[in-house]
């Protein structure tokens, strides 16, 4: 495996001590760490301690004559695969959001062309302050991935809430996830940050609508296409929320995965996960649910005709989100699993649901698509129809996310042109 390199920027928070353990754990995973420390960080931990763990010098001064003879801050900003800011104080976040570069850390961050991961740590009141909220939103819109702080007891007496630096295992996981994201699009589906700073919301799998404690109504969805979409979105740098019904698949790495059972639970989870830039509804949601779920298992009777189930229509999750007046995602994509007249039904669904695109496929038994590893889809848009050849579900996911990234980019460009 090629050497993986990160530049760790440590700023002045009490949680800076965790970075000593972080450096050790990264070294265990053969990740090379170089460190920049702010002046404030050096009040909490010493450069000597960090240097002993990295087996390298620690960089602290923008005006170091030896380093800057070779434009040291530019070199530092370009020689790593990933830049990690941990802990990121409210002050450093504010500087980043406003493009300041008055010390080595901020100069490196302004000069870099590498992905940046920020792990905030501060008092809960500072984290909730409107200025910090505004600054974090700016960083995310700039394509910087900002982690959510952990919740718990703070260093200050009788203070608790959201603001703690995430624990070292989570930081290691986040760093490895970003380092391992595909460098080669053809093998891993990476779009090289094409969706960095975006939130992609995906539903997947079936829903199970209970009849009694042992029986339910469901569709034959494996969740494989939805999970492939989640991985492709994460590989492109997006923050991904995957809401899945019952499946046997392992949760994708680097993706926030929420497990639900019923259509109503899925709708509630979707609404809580909004806002999003892209929402993709790949789940095979059961159209109906039993009006009254039985508390005990229904037994056979002497007269089978006496048994009946009264059904109610489930909420239409795709239509609900596509119809939002406020907070509607910029791109809403639905799936249409059909067994005949695929394109015709999909075109009707596009109009009826108010979606931007419909991804349609033939899931009749002869195709082997339902539960299989391959898919053959049509992309139905108001501007036309694309017919894609059969390919793996991973390739479908990669290609769809590439198309979505292009859409958002064009949408952003057209808005800028209109503003001018």
C-alpha positions in Angstrom: 0.0 0.0 0.0 1.3 3.5 -0.9 2.3 5.7 2.0 -0.7 7.8 3.2 0.1 11.2 4.5 -1.9 13.7 6.5 -1.2 17.2 7.8 -2.6 17.6 11.3 -3.3 21.2 12.4 -3.7 21.5 16.2 -5.3 24.7 17.5 -5.6 26.0 21.1 -8.3 24.0 22.9 -8.2 21.9 26.0 -8.9 18.8 23.9 -5.5 19.3 22.1 -4.2 16.6 24.4 -6.2 14.0 22.5 -4.0 14.7 19.4 -1.1 12.9 21.1 -3.2 9.7 21.1 -4.5 10.4 17.6 -1.0 10.6 16.2 -0.1 7.2 17.8 -3.2 5.5 16.5 -2.6 6.8 13.0 1.0 5.6 13.1 -0.3 2.2 14.0 -2.2 2.3 10.7 0.9 3.3 8.8 -0.4 6.8 8.2 2.4 9.5 8.1 1.5 12.6 10.2 3.1 16.0 9.9 1.9 18.6 12.4 1.3 22.3 12.5 0.6 23.9 15.9 -0.8 27.3 16.5 0.6 29.5 19.2 -2.4 28.8 21.4 -2.1 25.0 20.9 1.4 25.2 22.4 0.0 26.4 25.7 -1.8 23.0 26.1 0.7 20.5 24.7 4.3 21.0 23.7 5.9 20.7 20.2 8.4 18.4 21.8 5.8 15.8 22.8 4.2 15.9 19.4 7.6 15.6 17.6 8.5 12.6 19.7 5.4 10.8 18.5 5.6 11.8 14.8 9.4 11.4 14.5 9.4 14.7 12.6 9.7 18.3 13.4 6.6 20.3 14.3 5.8 23.4 12.3 4.8 26.5 14.3 6.0 29.7 12.6 4.9 31.3 9.3 8.0 33.4 9.3 10.6 30.6 9.9 13.5 31.7 7.7 14.6 28.1 6.8 11.2 26.9 5.9 10.0 30.0 4.0 13.1 30.1 1.9 11.4 27.2 0.1 7.9 28.7 0.5 7.2 26.3 3.4 3.5 27.0 3.9 2.8 26.2 0.3 4.8 23.0 0.4 3.0 21.9 3.6 -0.4 22.6 2.0 0.3 20.4 -1.0 2.4 17.4 0.3 -0.4 15.6 2.2 -3.3 13.6 1.0 -5.6 15.1 3.6 -5.5 18.1 6.0 -7.1 17.5 9.4 -7.9 20.4 11.8 -8.4 19.0 15.3 -9.3 20.5 17.6 -10.8 23.4 15.5 -11.6 26.3 17.8 -14.4 28.8 17.1 -11.6 31.3 16.4 -9.9 29.2 13.8 -13.2 28.3 12.2 -14.0 32.0 11.9 -10.7 32.7 10.3 -11.2 29.8 7.8 -14.7 30.9 6.9 -13.4 34.5 6.2 -10.2 33.5 4.3 -7.8 35.0 6.8 -4.2 33.9 6.8 -2.4 35.6 9.6 -0.4 32.6 10.9 1.1 29.3 9.6 -2.1 27.2 10.1 -4.4 29.6 8.3 -1.9 30.3 5.5 -1.7 26.5 4.9 -5.4 26.1 4.8 -5.9 29.0 2.4 -3.1 27.7 0.1 -4.2 24.0 0.0 -5.8 22.2 -2.9 -6.3 19.0 -0.8 -9.4 17.9 1.0 -9.9 19.3 4.5 -11.5 17.6 7.5 -12.4 19.9 10.5 -13.2 18.6 14.0 -14.6 21.4 16.0 -14.3 21.6 19.8 -15.6 24.5 22.0 -18.0 25.5 24.7 -21.6 24.5 23.8 -22.7 28.1 23.8 -20.0 29.0 21.4 -21.0 26.1 19.1 -24.6 27.3 19.1 -23.8 30.9 18.6 -25.2 32.4 15.3 -21.7 33.5 14.2 -20.3 29.9 14.6 -23.3 28.4 12.8 -22.9 30.9 10.0 -19.1 30.1 9.8 -19.6 26.4 9.7 -22.2 26.6 7.0 -19.8 28.7 5.0 -17.1 26.0 5.4 -19.4 23.3 4.3 -20.6 25.3 1.3 -16.9 25.7 0.4 -16.5 21.9 0.3 -14.9 21.4 3.7 -16.1 18.5 5.7 -17.0 19.6 9.2 -17.7 16.9 11.8 -20.4 17.4 14.4 -18.9 17.8 17.9 -19.6 15.1 20.5 -22.0 15.7 23.4 -21.1 15.4 27.0 -19.4 17.0 30.0 -17.1 19.9 29.3 -13.9 21.0 30.9 -15.7 23.9 32.5 -17.4 23.1 35.8 -21.1 22.3 35.6 -21.0 22.7 31.8 -22.3 20.0 29.4 -23.7 19.8 25.9 -22.5 19.6 22.3 -19.0 20.8 21.8 -16.6 18.1 22.8 -13.9 16.9 20.3 -15.0 13.5 18.9 -13.1 10.6 20.6 -9.9 9.3 18.9 -11.4 6.1 17.4 -14.1 8.2 15.6 -11.4 10.6 14.4 -9.3 7.8 13.1 -12.3 6.3 11.4 -13.2 9.6 9.7 -9.6 10.1 8.6 -9.2 6.6 7.2 -12.6 6.8 5.4 -11.4 9.9 3.6 -8.0 8.5 2.8 -9.5 5.3 1.5 -12.1 7.0 -0.7 -11.4 6.1 -4.3 -8.5 7.7 -6.0 -9.4 5.8 -9.2 -12.9 6.3 -10.4 -13.1 3.1 -12.4 -12.3 0.9 -9.4 -13.8 2.8 -6.5 -16.3 5.2 -8.0 -14.6 8.3 -6.6 -15.6 11.6 -8.2 -12.6 13.3 -6.5 -14.7 15.6 -4.3 -17.3 16.5 -6.9 -19.9 16.5 -4.1 -17.7 17.8 -1.3 -19.8 19.9 1.1 -23.1 18.5 -0.2 -25.6 16.5 1.8 -27.0 13.5 0.0 -30.1 11.7 1.4 -30.8 8.2 0.2 -33.6 5.7 1.1 -33.0 2.0 0.4 -34.3 -1.5 1.0 -37.9 -2.6 1.6 -40.3 -1.6 4.3 -42.0 -4.2 6.5 -45.6 -3.4 7.4 -46.7 -5.7 10.2 -49.8 -7.8 10.0 -49.3 -9.5 13.4 -46.2 -10.3 15.4 -44.8 -12.8 12.8 -46.2 -11.6 9.5 -45.7 -8.5 7.4 -46.3 -7.0 4.0 -43.1 -6.2 2.0 -41.4 -5.8 -1.3 -38.5 -8.0 -2.6 -35.8 -5.4 -2.3 -32.3 -6.3 -1.3 -31.1 -2.7 -0.8 -28.0 -3.3 -2.9 -28.7 -0.4 -5.3 -29.4 2.0 -2.5 -26.3 1.0 -0.6 -24.2 1.3 -3.7 -25.5 4.8 -4.2 -24.6 5.7 -0.6 -21.0 4.5 -1.1 -20.7 6.3 -4.4 -22.0 9.5 -2.8 -19.6 9.2 0.1 -16.7 8.5 -2.3 -17.5 11.8 -4.1 -17.0 13.7 -0.8 -20.6 14.1 0.2 -22.0 13.9 3.7 -24.4 11.0 3.3 -27.5 9.9 5.2 -28.8 6.5 4.3 -32.2 5.5 5.6 -32.8 1.8 5.1 -35.5 -0.7 5.7 -34.6 -4.2 6.9 -31.7 -5.6 4.8 -28.8 -8.1 5.4 -26.1 -5.7 4.2 -23.4 -4.2 6.3 -23.7 -0.4 6.9 -21.4 1.5 4.4 -18.4 3.1 6.0 -18.4 6.9 6.3 -22.2 7.0 5.9 -24.7 7.9 8.6 -27.1 4.9 8.4 -30.5 5.0 10.0 -32.5 1.7 10.2 -36.3 1.7 10.0 -39.0 -0.9 9.6 -42.2 0.8 8.2 -43.0 3.4 5.6 -44.2 5.8 8.3 -40.9 5.4 10.2 -39.0 6.0 6.9 -40.9 9.2 6.2 -40.3 10.5 9.7 -36.5 9.7 9.4 -36.4 11.5 6.0 -38.1 14.6 7.3 -35.6 14.7 10.3 -32.7 14.3 7.9 -33.6 17.2 5.7 -32.3 19.6 4.4 -30.3 17.9 1.7 -28.9 19.0 -1.6 -29.8 15.7 -3.3 -32.4 13.2 -2.2 -32.6 9.8 -3.9 -35.5 7.5 -3.1 -34.4 4.0 -4.0 -36.4 2.2 -1.3 -39.1 -0.2 -2.3 -41.7 1.2 0.1 -44.8 -1.0 0.6 -47.8 0.8 -0.9 -50.2 -0.4 1.8 -50.2 -1.2 5.5 -52.7 -3.1 7.6 -55.2 -0.7 9.2 -55.2 -2.7 12.5 -52.1 -4.7 13.4 -53.1 -7.8 15.5 -51.5 -8.2 18.9 -51.3 -12.0 18.6 -50.6 -14.3 15.7 -53.6 -14.8 13.5 -54.7 -18.4 13.5 -56.2 -20.4 10.7 -60.0 -20.8 10.9 -62.3 -23.5 9.7 -63.7 -21.0 7.2 -60.7 -19.4 5.4 -63.1 -17.0 3.7 -63.8 -15.3 7.0 -60.3 -13.9 7.1 -59.8 -10.4 5.6 -57.3 -7.7 6.0 -58.3 -4.1 5.7 -55.5 -2.0 4.1 -54.6 1.6 4.2 -52.4 3.5 1.8 -48.9 4.3 3.1 -47.5 7.9 2.9 -45.9 8.8 -0.4 -42.4 9.7 0.7 -41.1 10.8 -2.8 -44.1 13.0 -3.5 -44.0 14.5 0.0 -40.4 15.7 -0.4 -40.8 16.7 -4.0 -43.8 18.9 -3.1 -42.0 20.8 -0.3 -42.4 24.6 -0.7 -39.5 25.2 1.7 -36.4 23.1 2.1 -36.9 21.1 -1.1 -33.7 19.4 -2.2 -32.1 20.9 -5.3 -32.4 17.5 -7.0 -35.1 14.9 -6.1 -34.6 11.5 -7.7 -37.2 8.6 -7.5 -36.9 5.0 -8.5 -39.6 3.1 -10.5 -39.5 -0.7 -10.3 -41.8 -2.0 -13.1 -42.6 -5.3 -14.7 -43.9 -4.0 -18.0 -44.2 -0.8 -19.9 -41.3 0.5 -17.9 -40.7 3.9 -19.6 -44.4 4.7 -20.0 -45.1 4.1 -16.3 -41.9 6.0 -15.3 -42.9 9.0 -17.3 -46.3 9.1 -15.6 -44.6 8.7 -12.2 -42.2 11.6 -12.9 -45.2 13.9 -13.5 -47.4 12.6 -10.7 -44.7 12.7 -8.0 -43.1 16.0 -9.0 -39.6 14.5 -9.0 -36.8 15.9 -11.1 -35.6 12.5 -12.4 -37.0 8.9 -12.2 -34.6 5.9 -12.5 -36.7 3.1 -14.0 -35.9 -0.5 -14.3 -37.6 -3.8 -15.3 -37.7 -6.0 -12.1 -39.7 -8.8 -13.6 -38.4 -12.3 -12.6 -36.7 -13.0 -15.9 -34.3 -10.0 -15.5 -32.8 -11.1 -12.2 -32.4 -7.4 -11.2 -34.4 -7.7 -7.9 -31.8 -9.0 -5.4 -29.1 -9.4 -8.1 -25.8 -7.6 -8.7 -26.6 -5.9 -12.0 -29.1 -3.4 -13.2 -30.3 -1.9 -16.4 -32.0 1.5 -16.0 -33.6 4.3 -17.9 -33.1 7.9 -16.6 -36.4 9.7 -17.1 -36.1 13.5 -17.2 -38.4 16.3 -18.4 -35.8 17.0 -21.0 -35.5 13.5 -22.3 -34.7 9.8 -21.6 -31.4 8.1 -21.2 -31.1 4.4 -21.7 -28.1 2.8 -20.0 -26.8 -0.7 -20.9 -26.7 -3.4 -18.2 -24.0 -2.8 -15.7 -23.2 -3.6 -12.1 -25.2 -1.8 -9.5 -22.0 -0.2 -8.3 -21.4 1.3 -11.8 -25.0 2.5 -12.0 -24.5 4.2 -8.7 -21.2 5.8 -9.8 -22.7 7.0 -13.0 -25.8 8.4 -11.4 -23.8 10.3 -8.8 -21.6 11.7 -11.5 -24.8 12.9 -13.4 -26.1 14.4 -10.1 -22.8 16.3 -9.5 -22.9 17.7 -13.0 -26.5 18.8 -12.4 -25.7 20.7 -9.2 -22.6 22.3 -10.8 -24.6 23.5 -13.8 -27.4 24.7 -11.4 -24.9 26.7 -9.3 -23.3 28.2 -12.5 -26.6 29.2 -13.9 -27.6 30.9 -10.7 -24.3 32.8 -10.6 -24.8 33.9 -14.3 -28.3 35.1 -13.4 -27.0 37.1 -10.5 -24.5 38.8 -12.7 
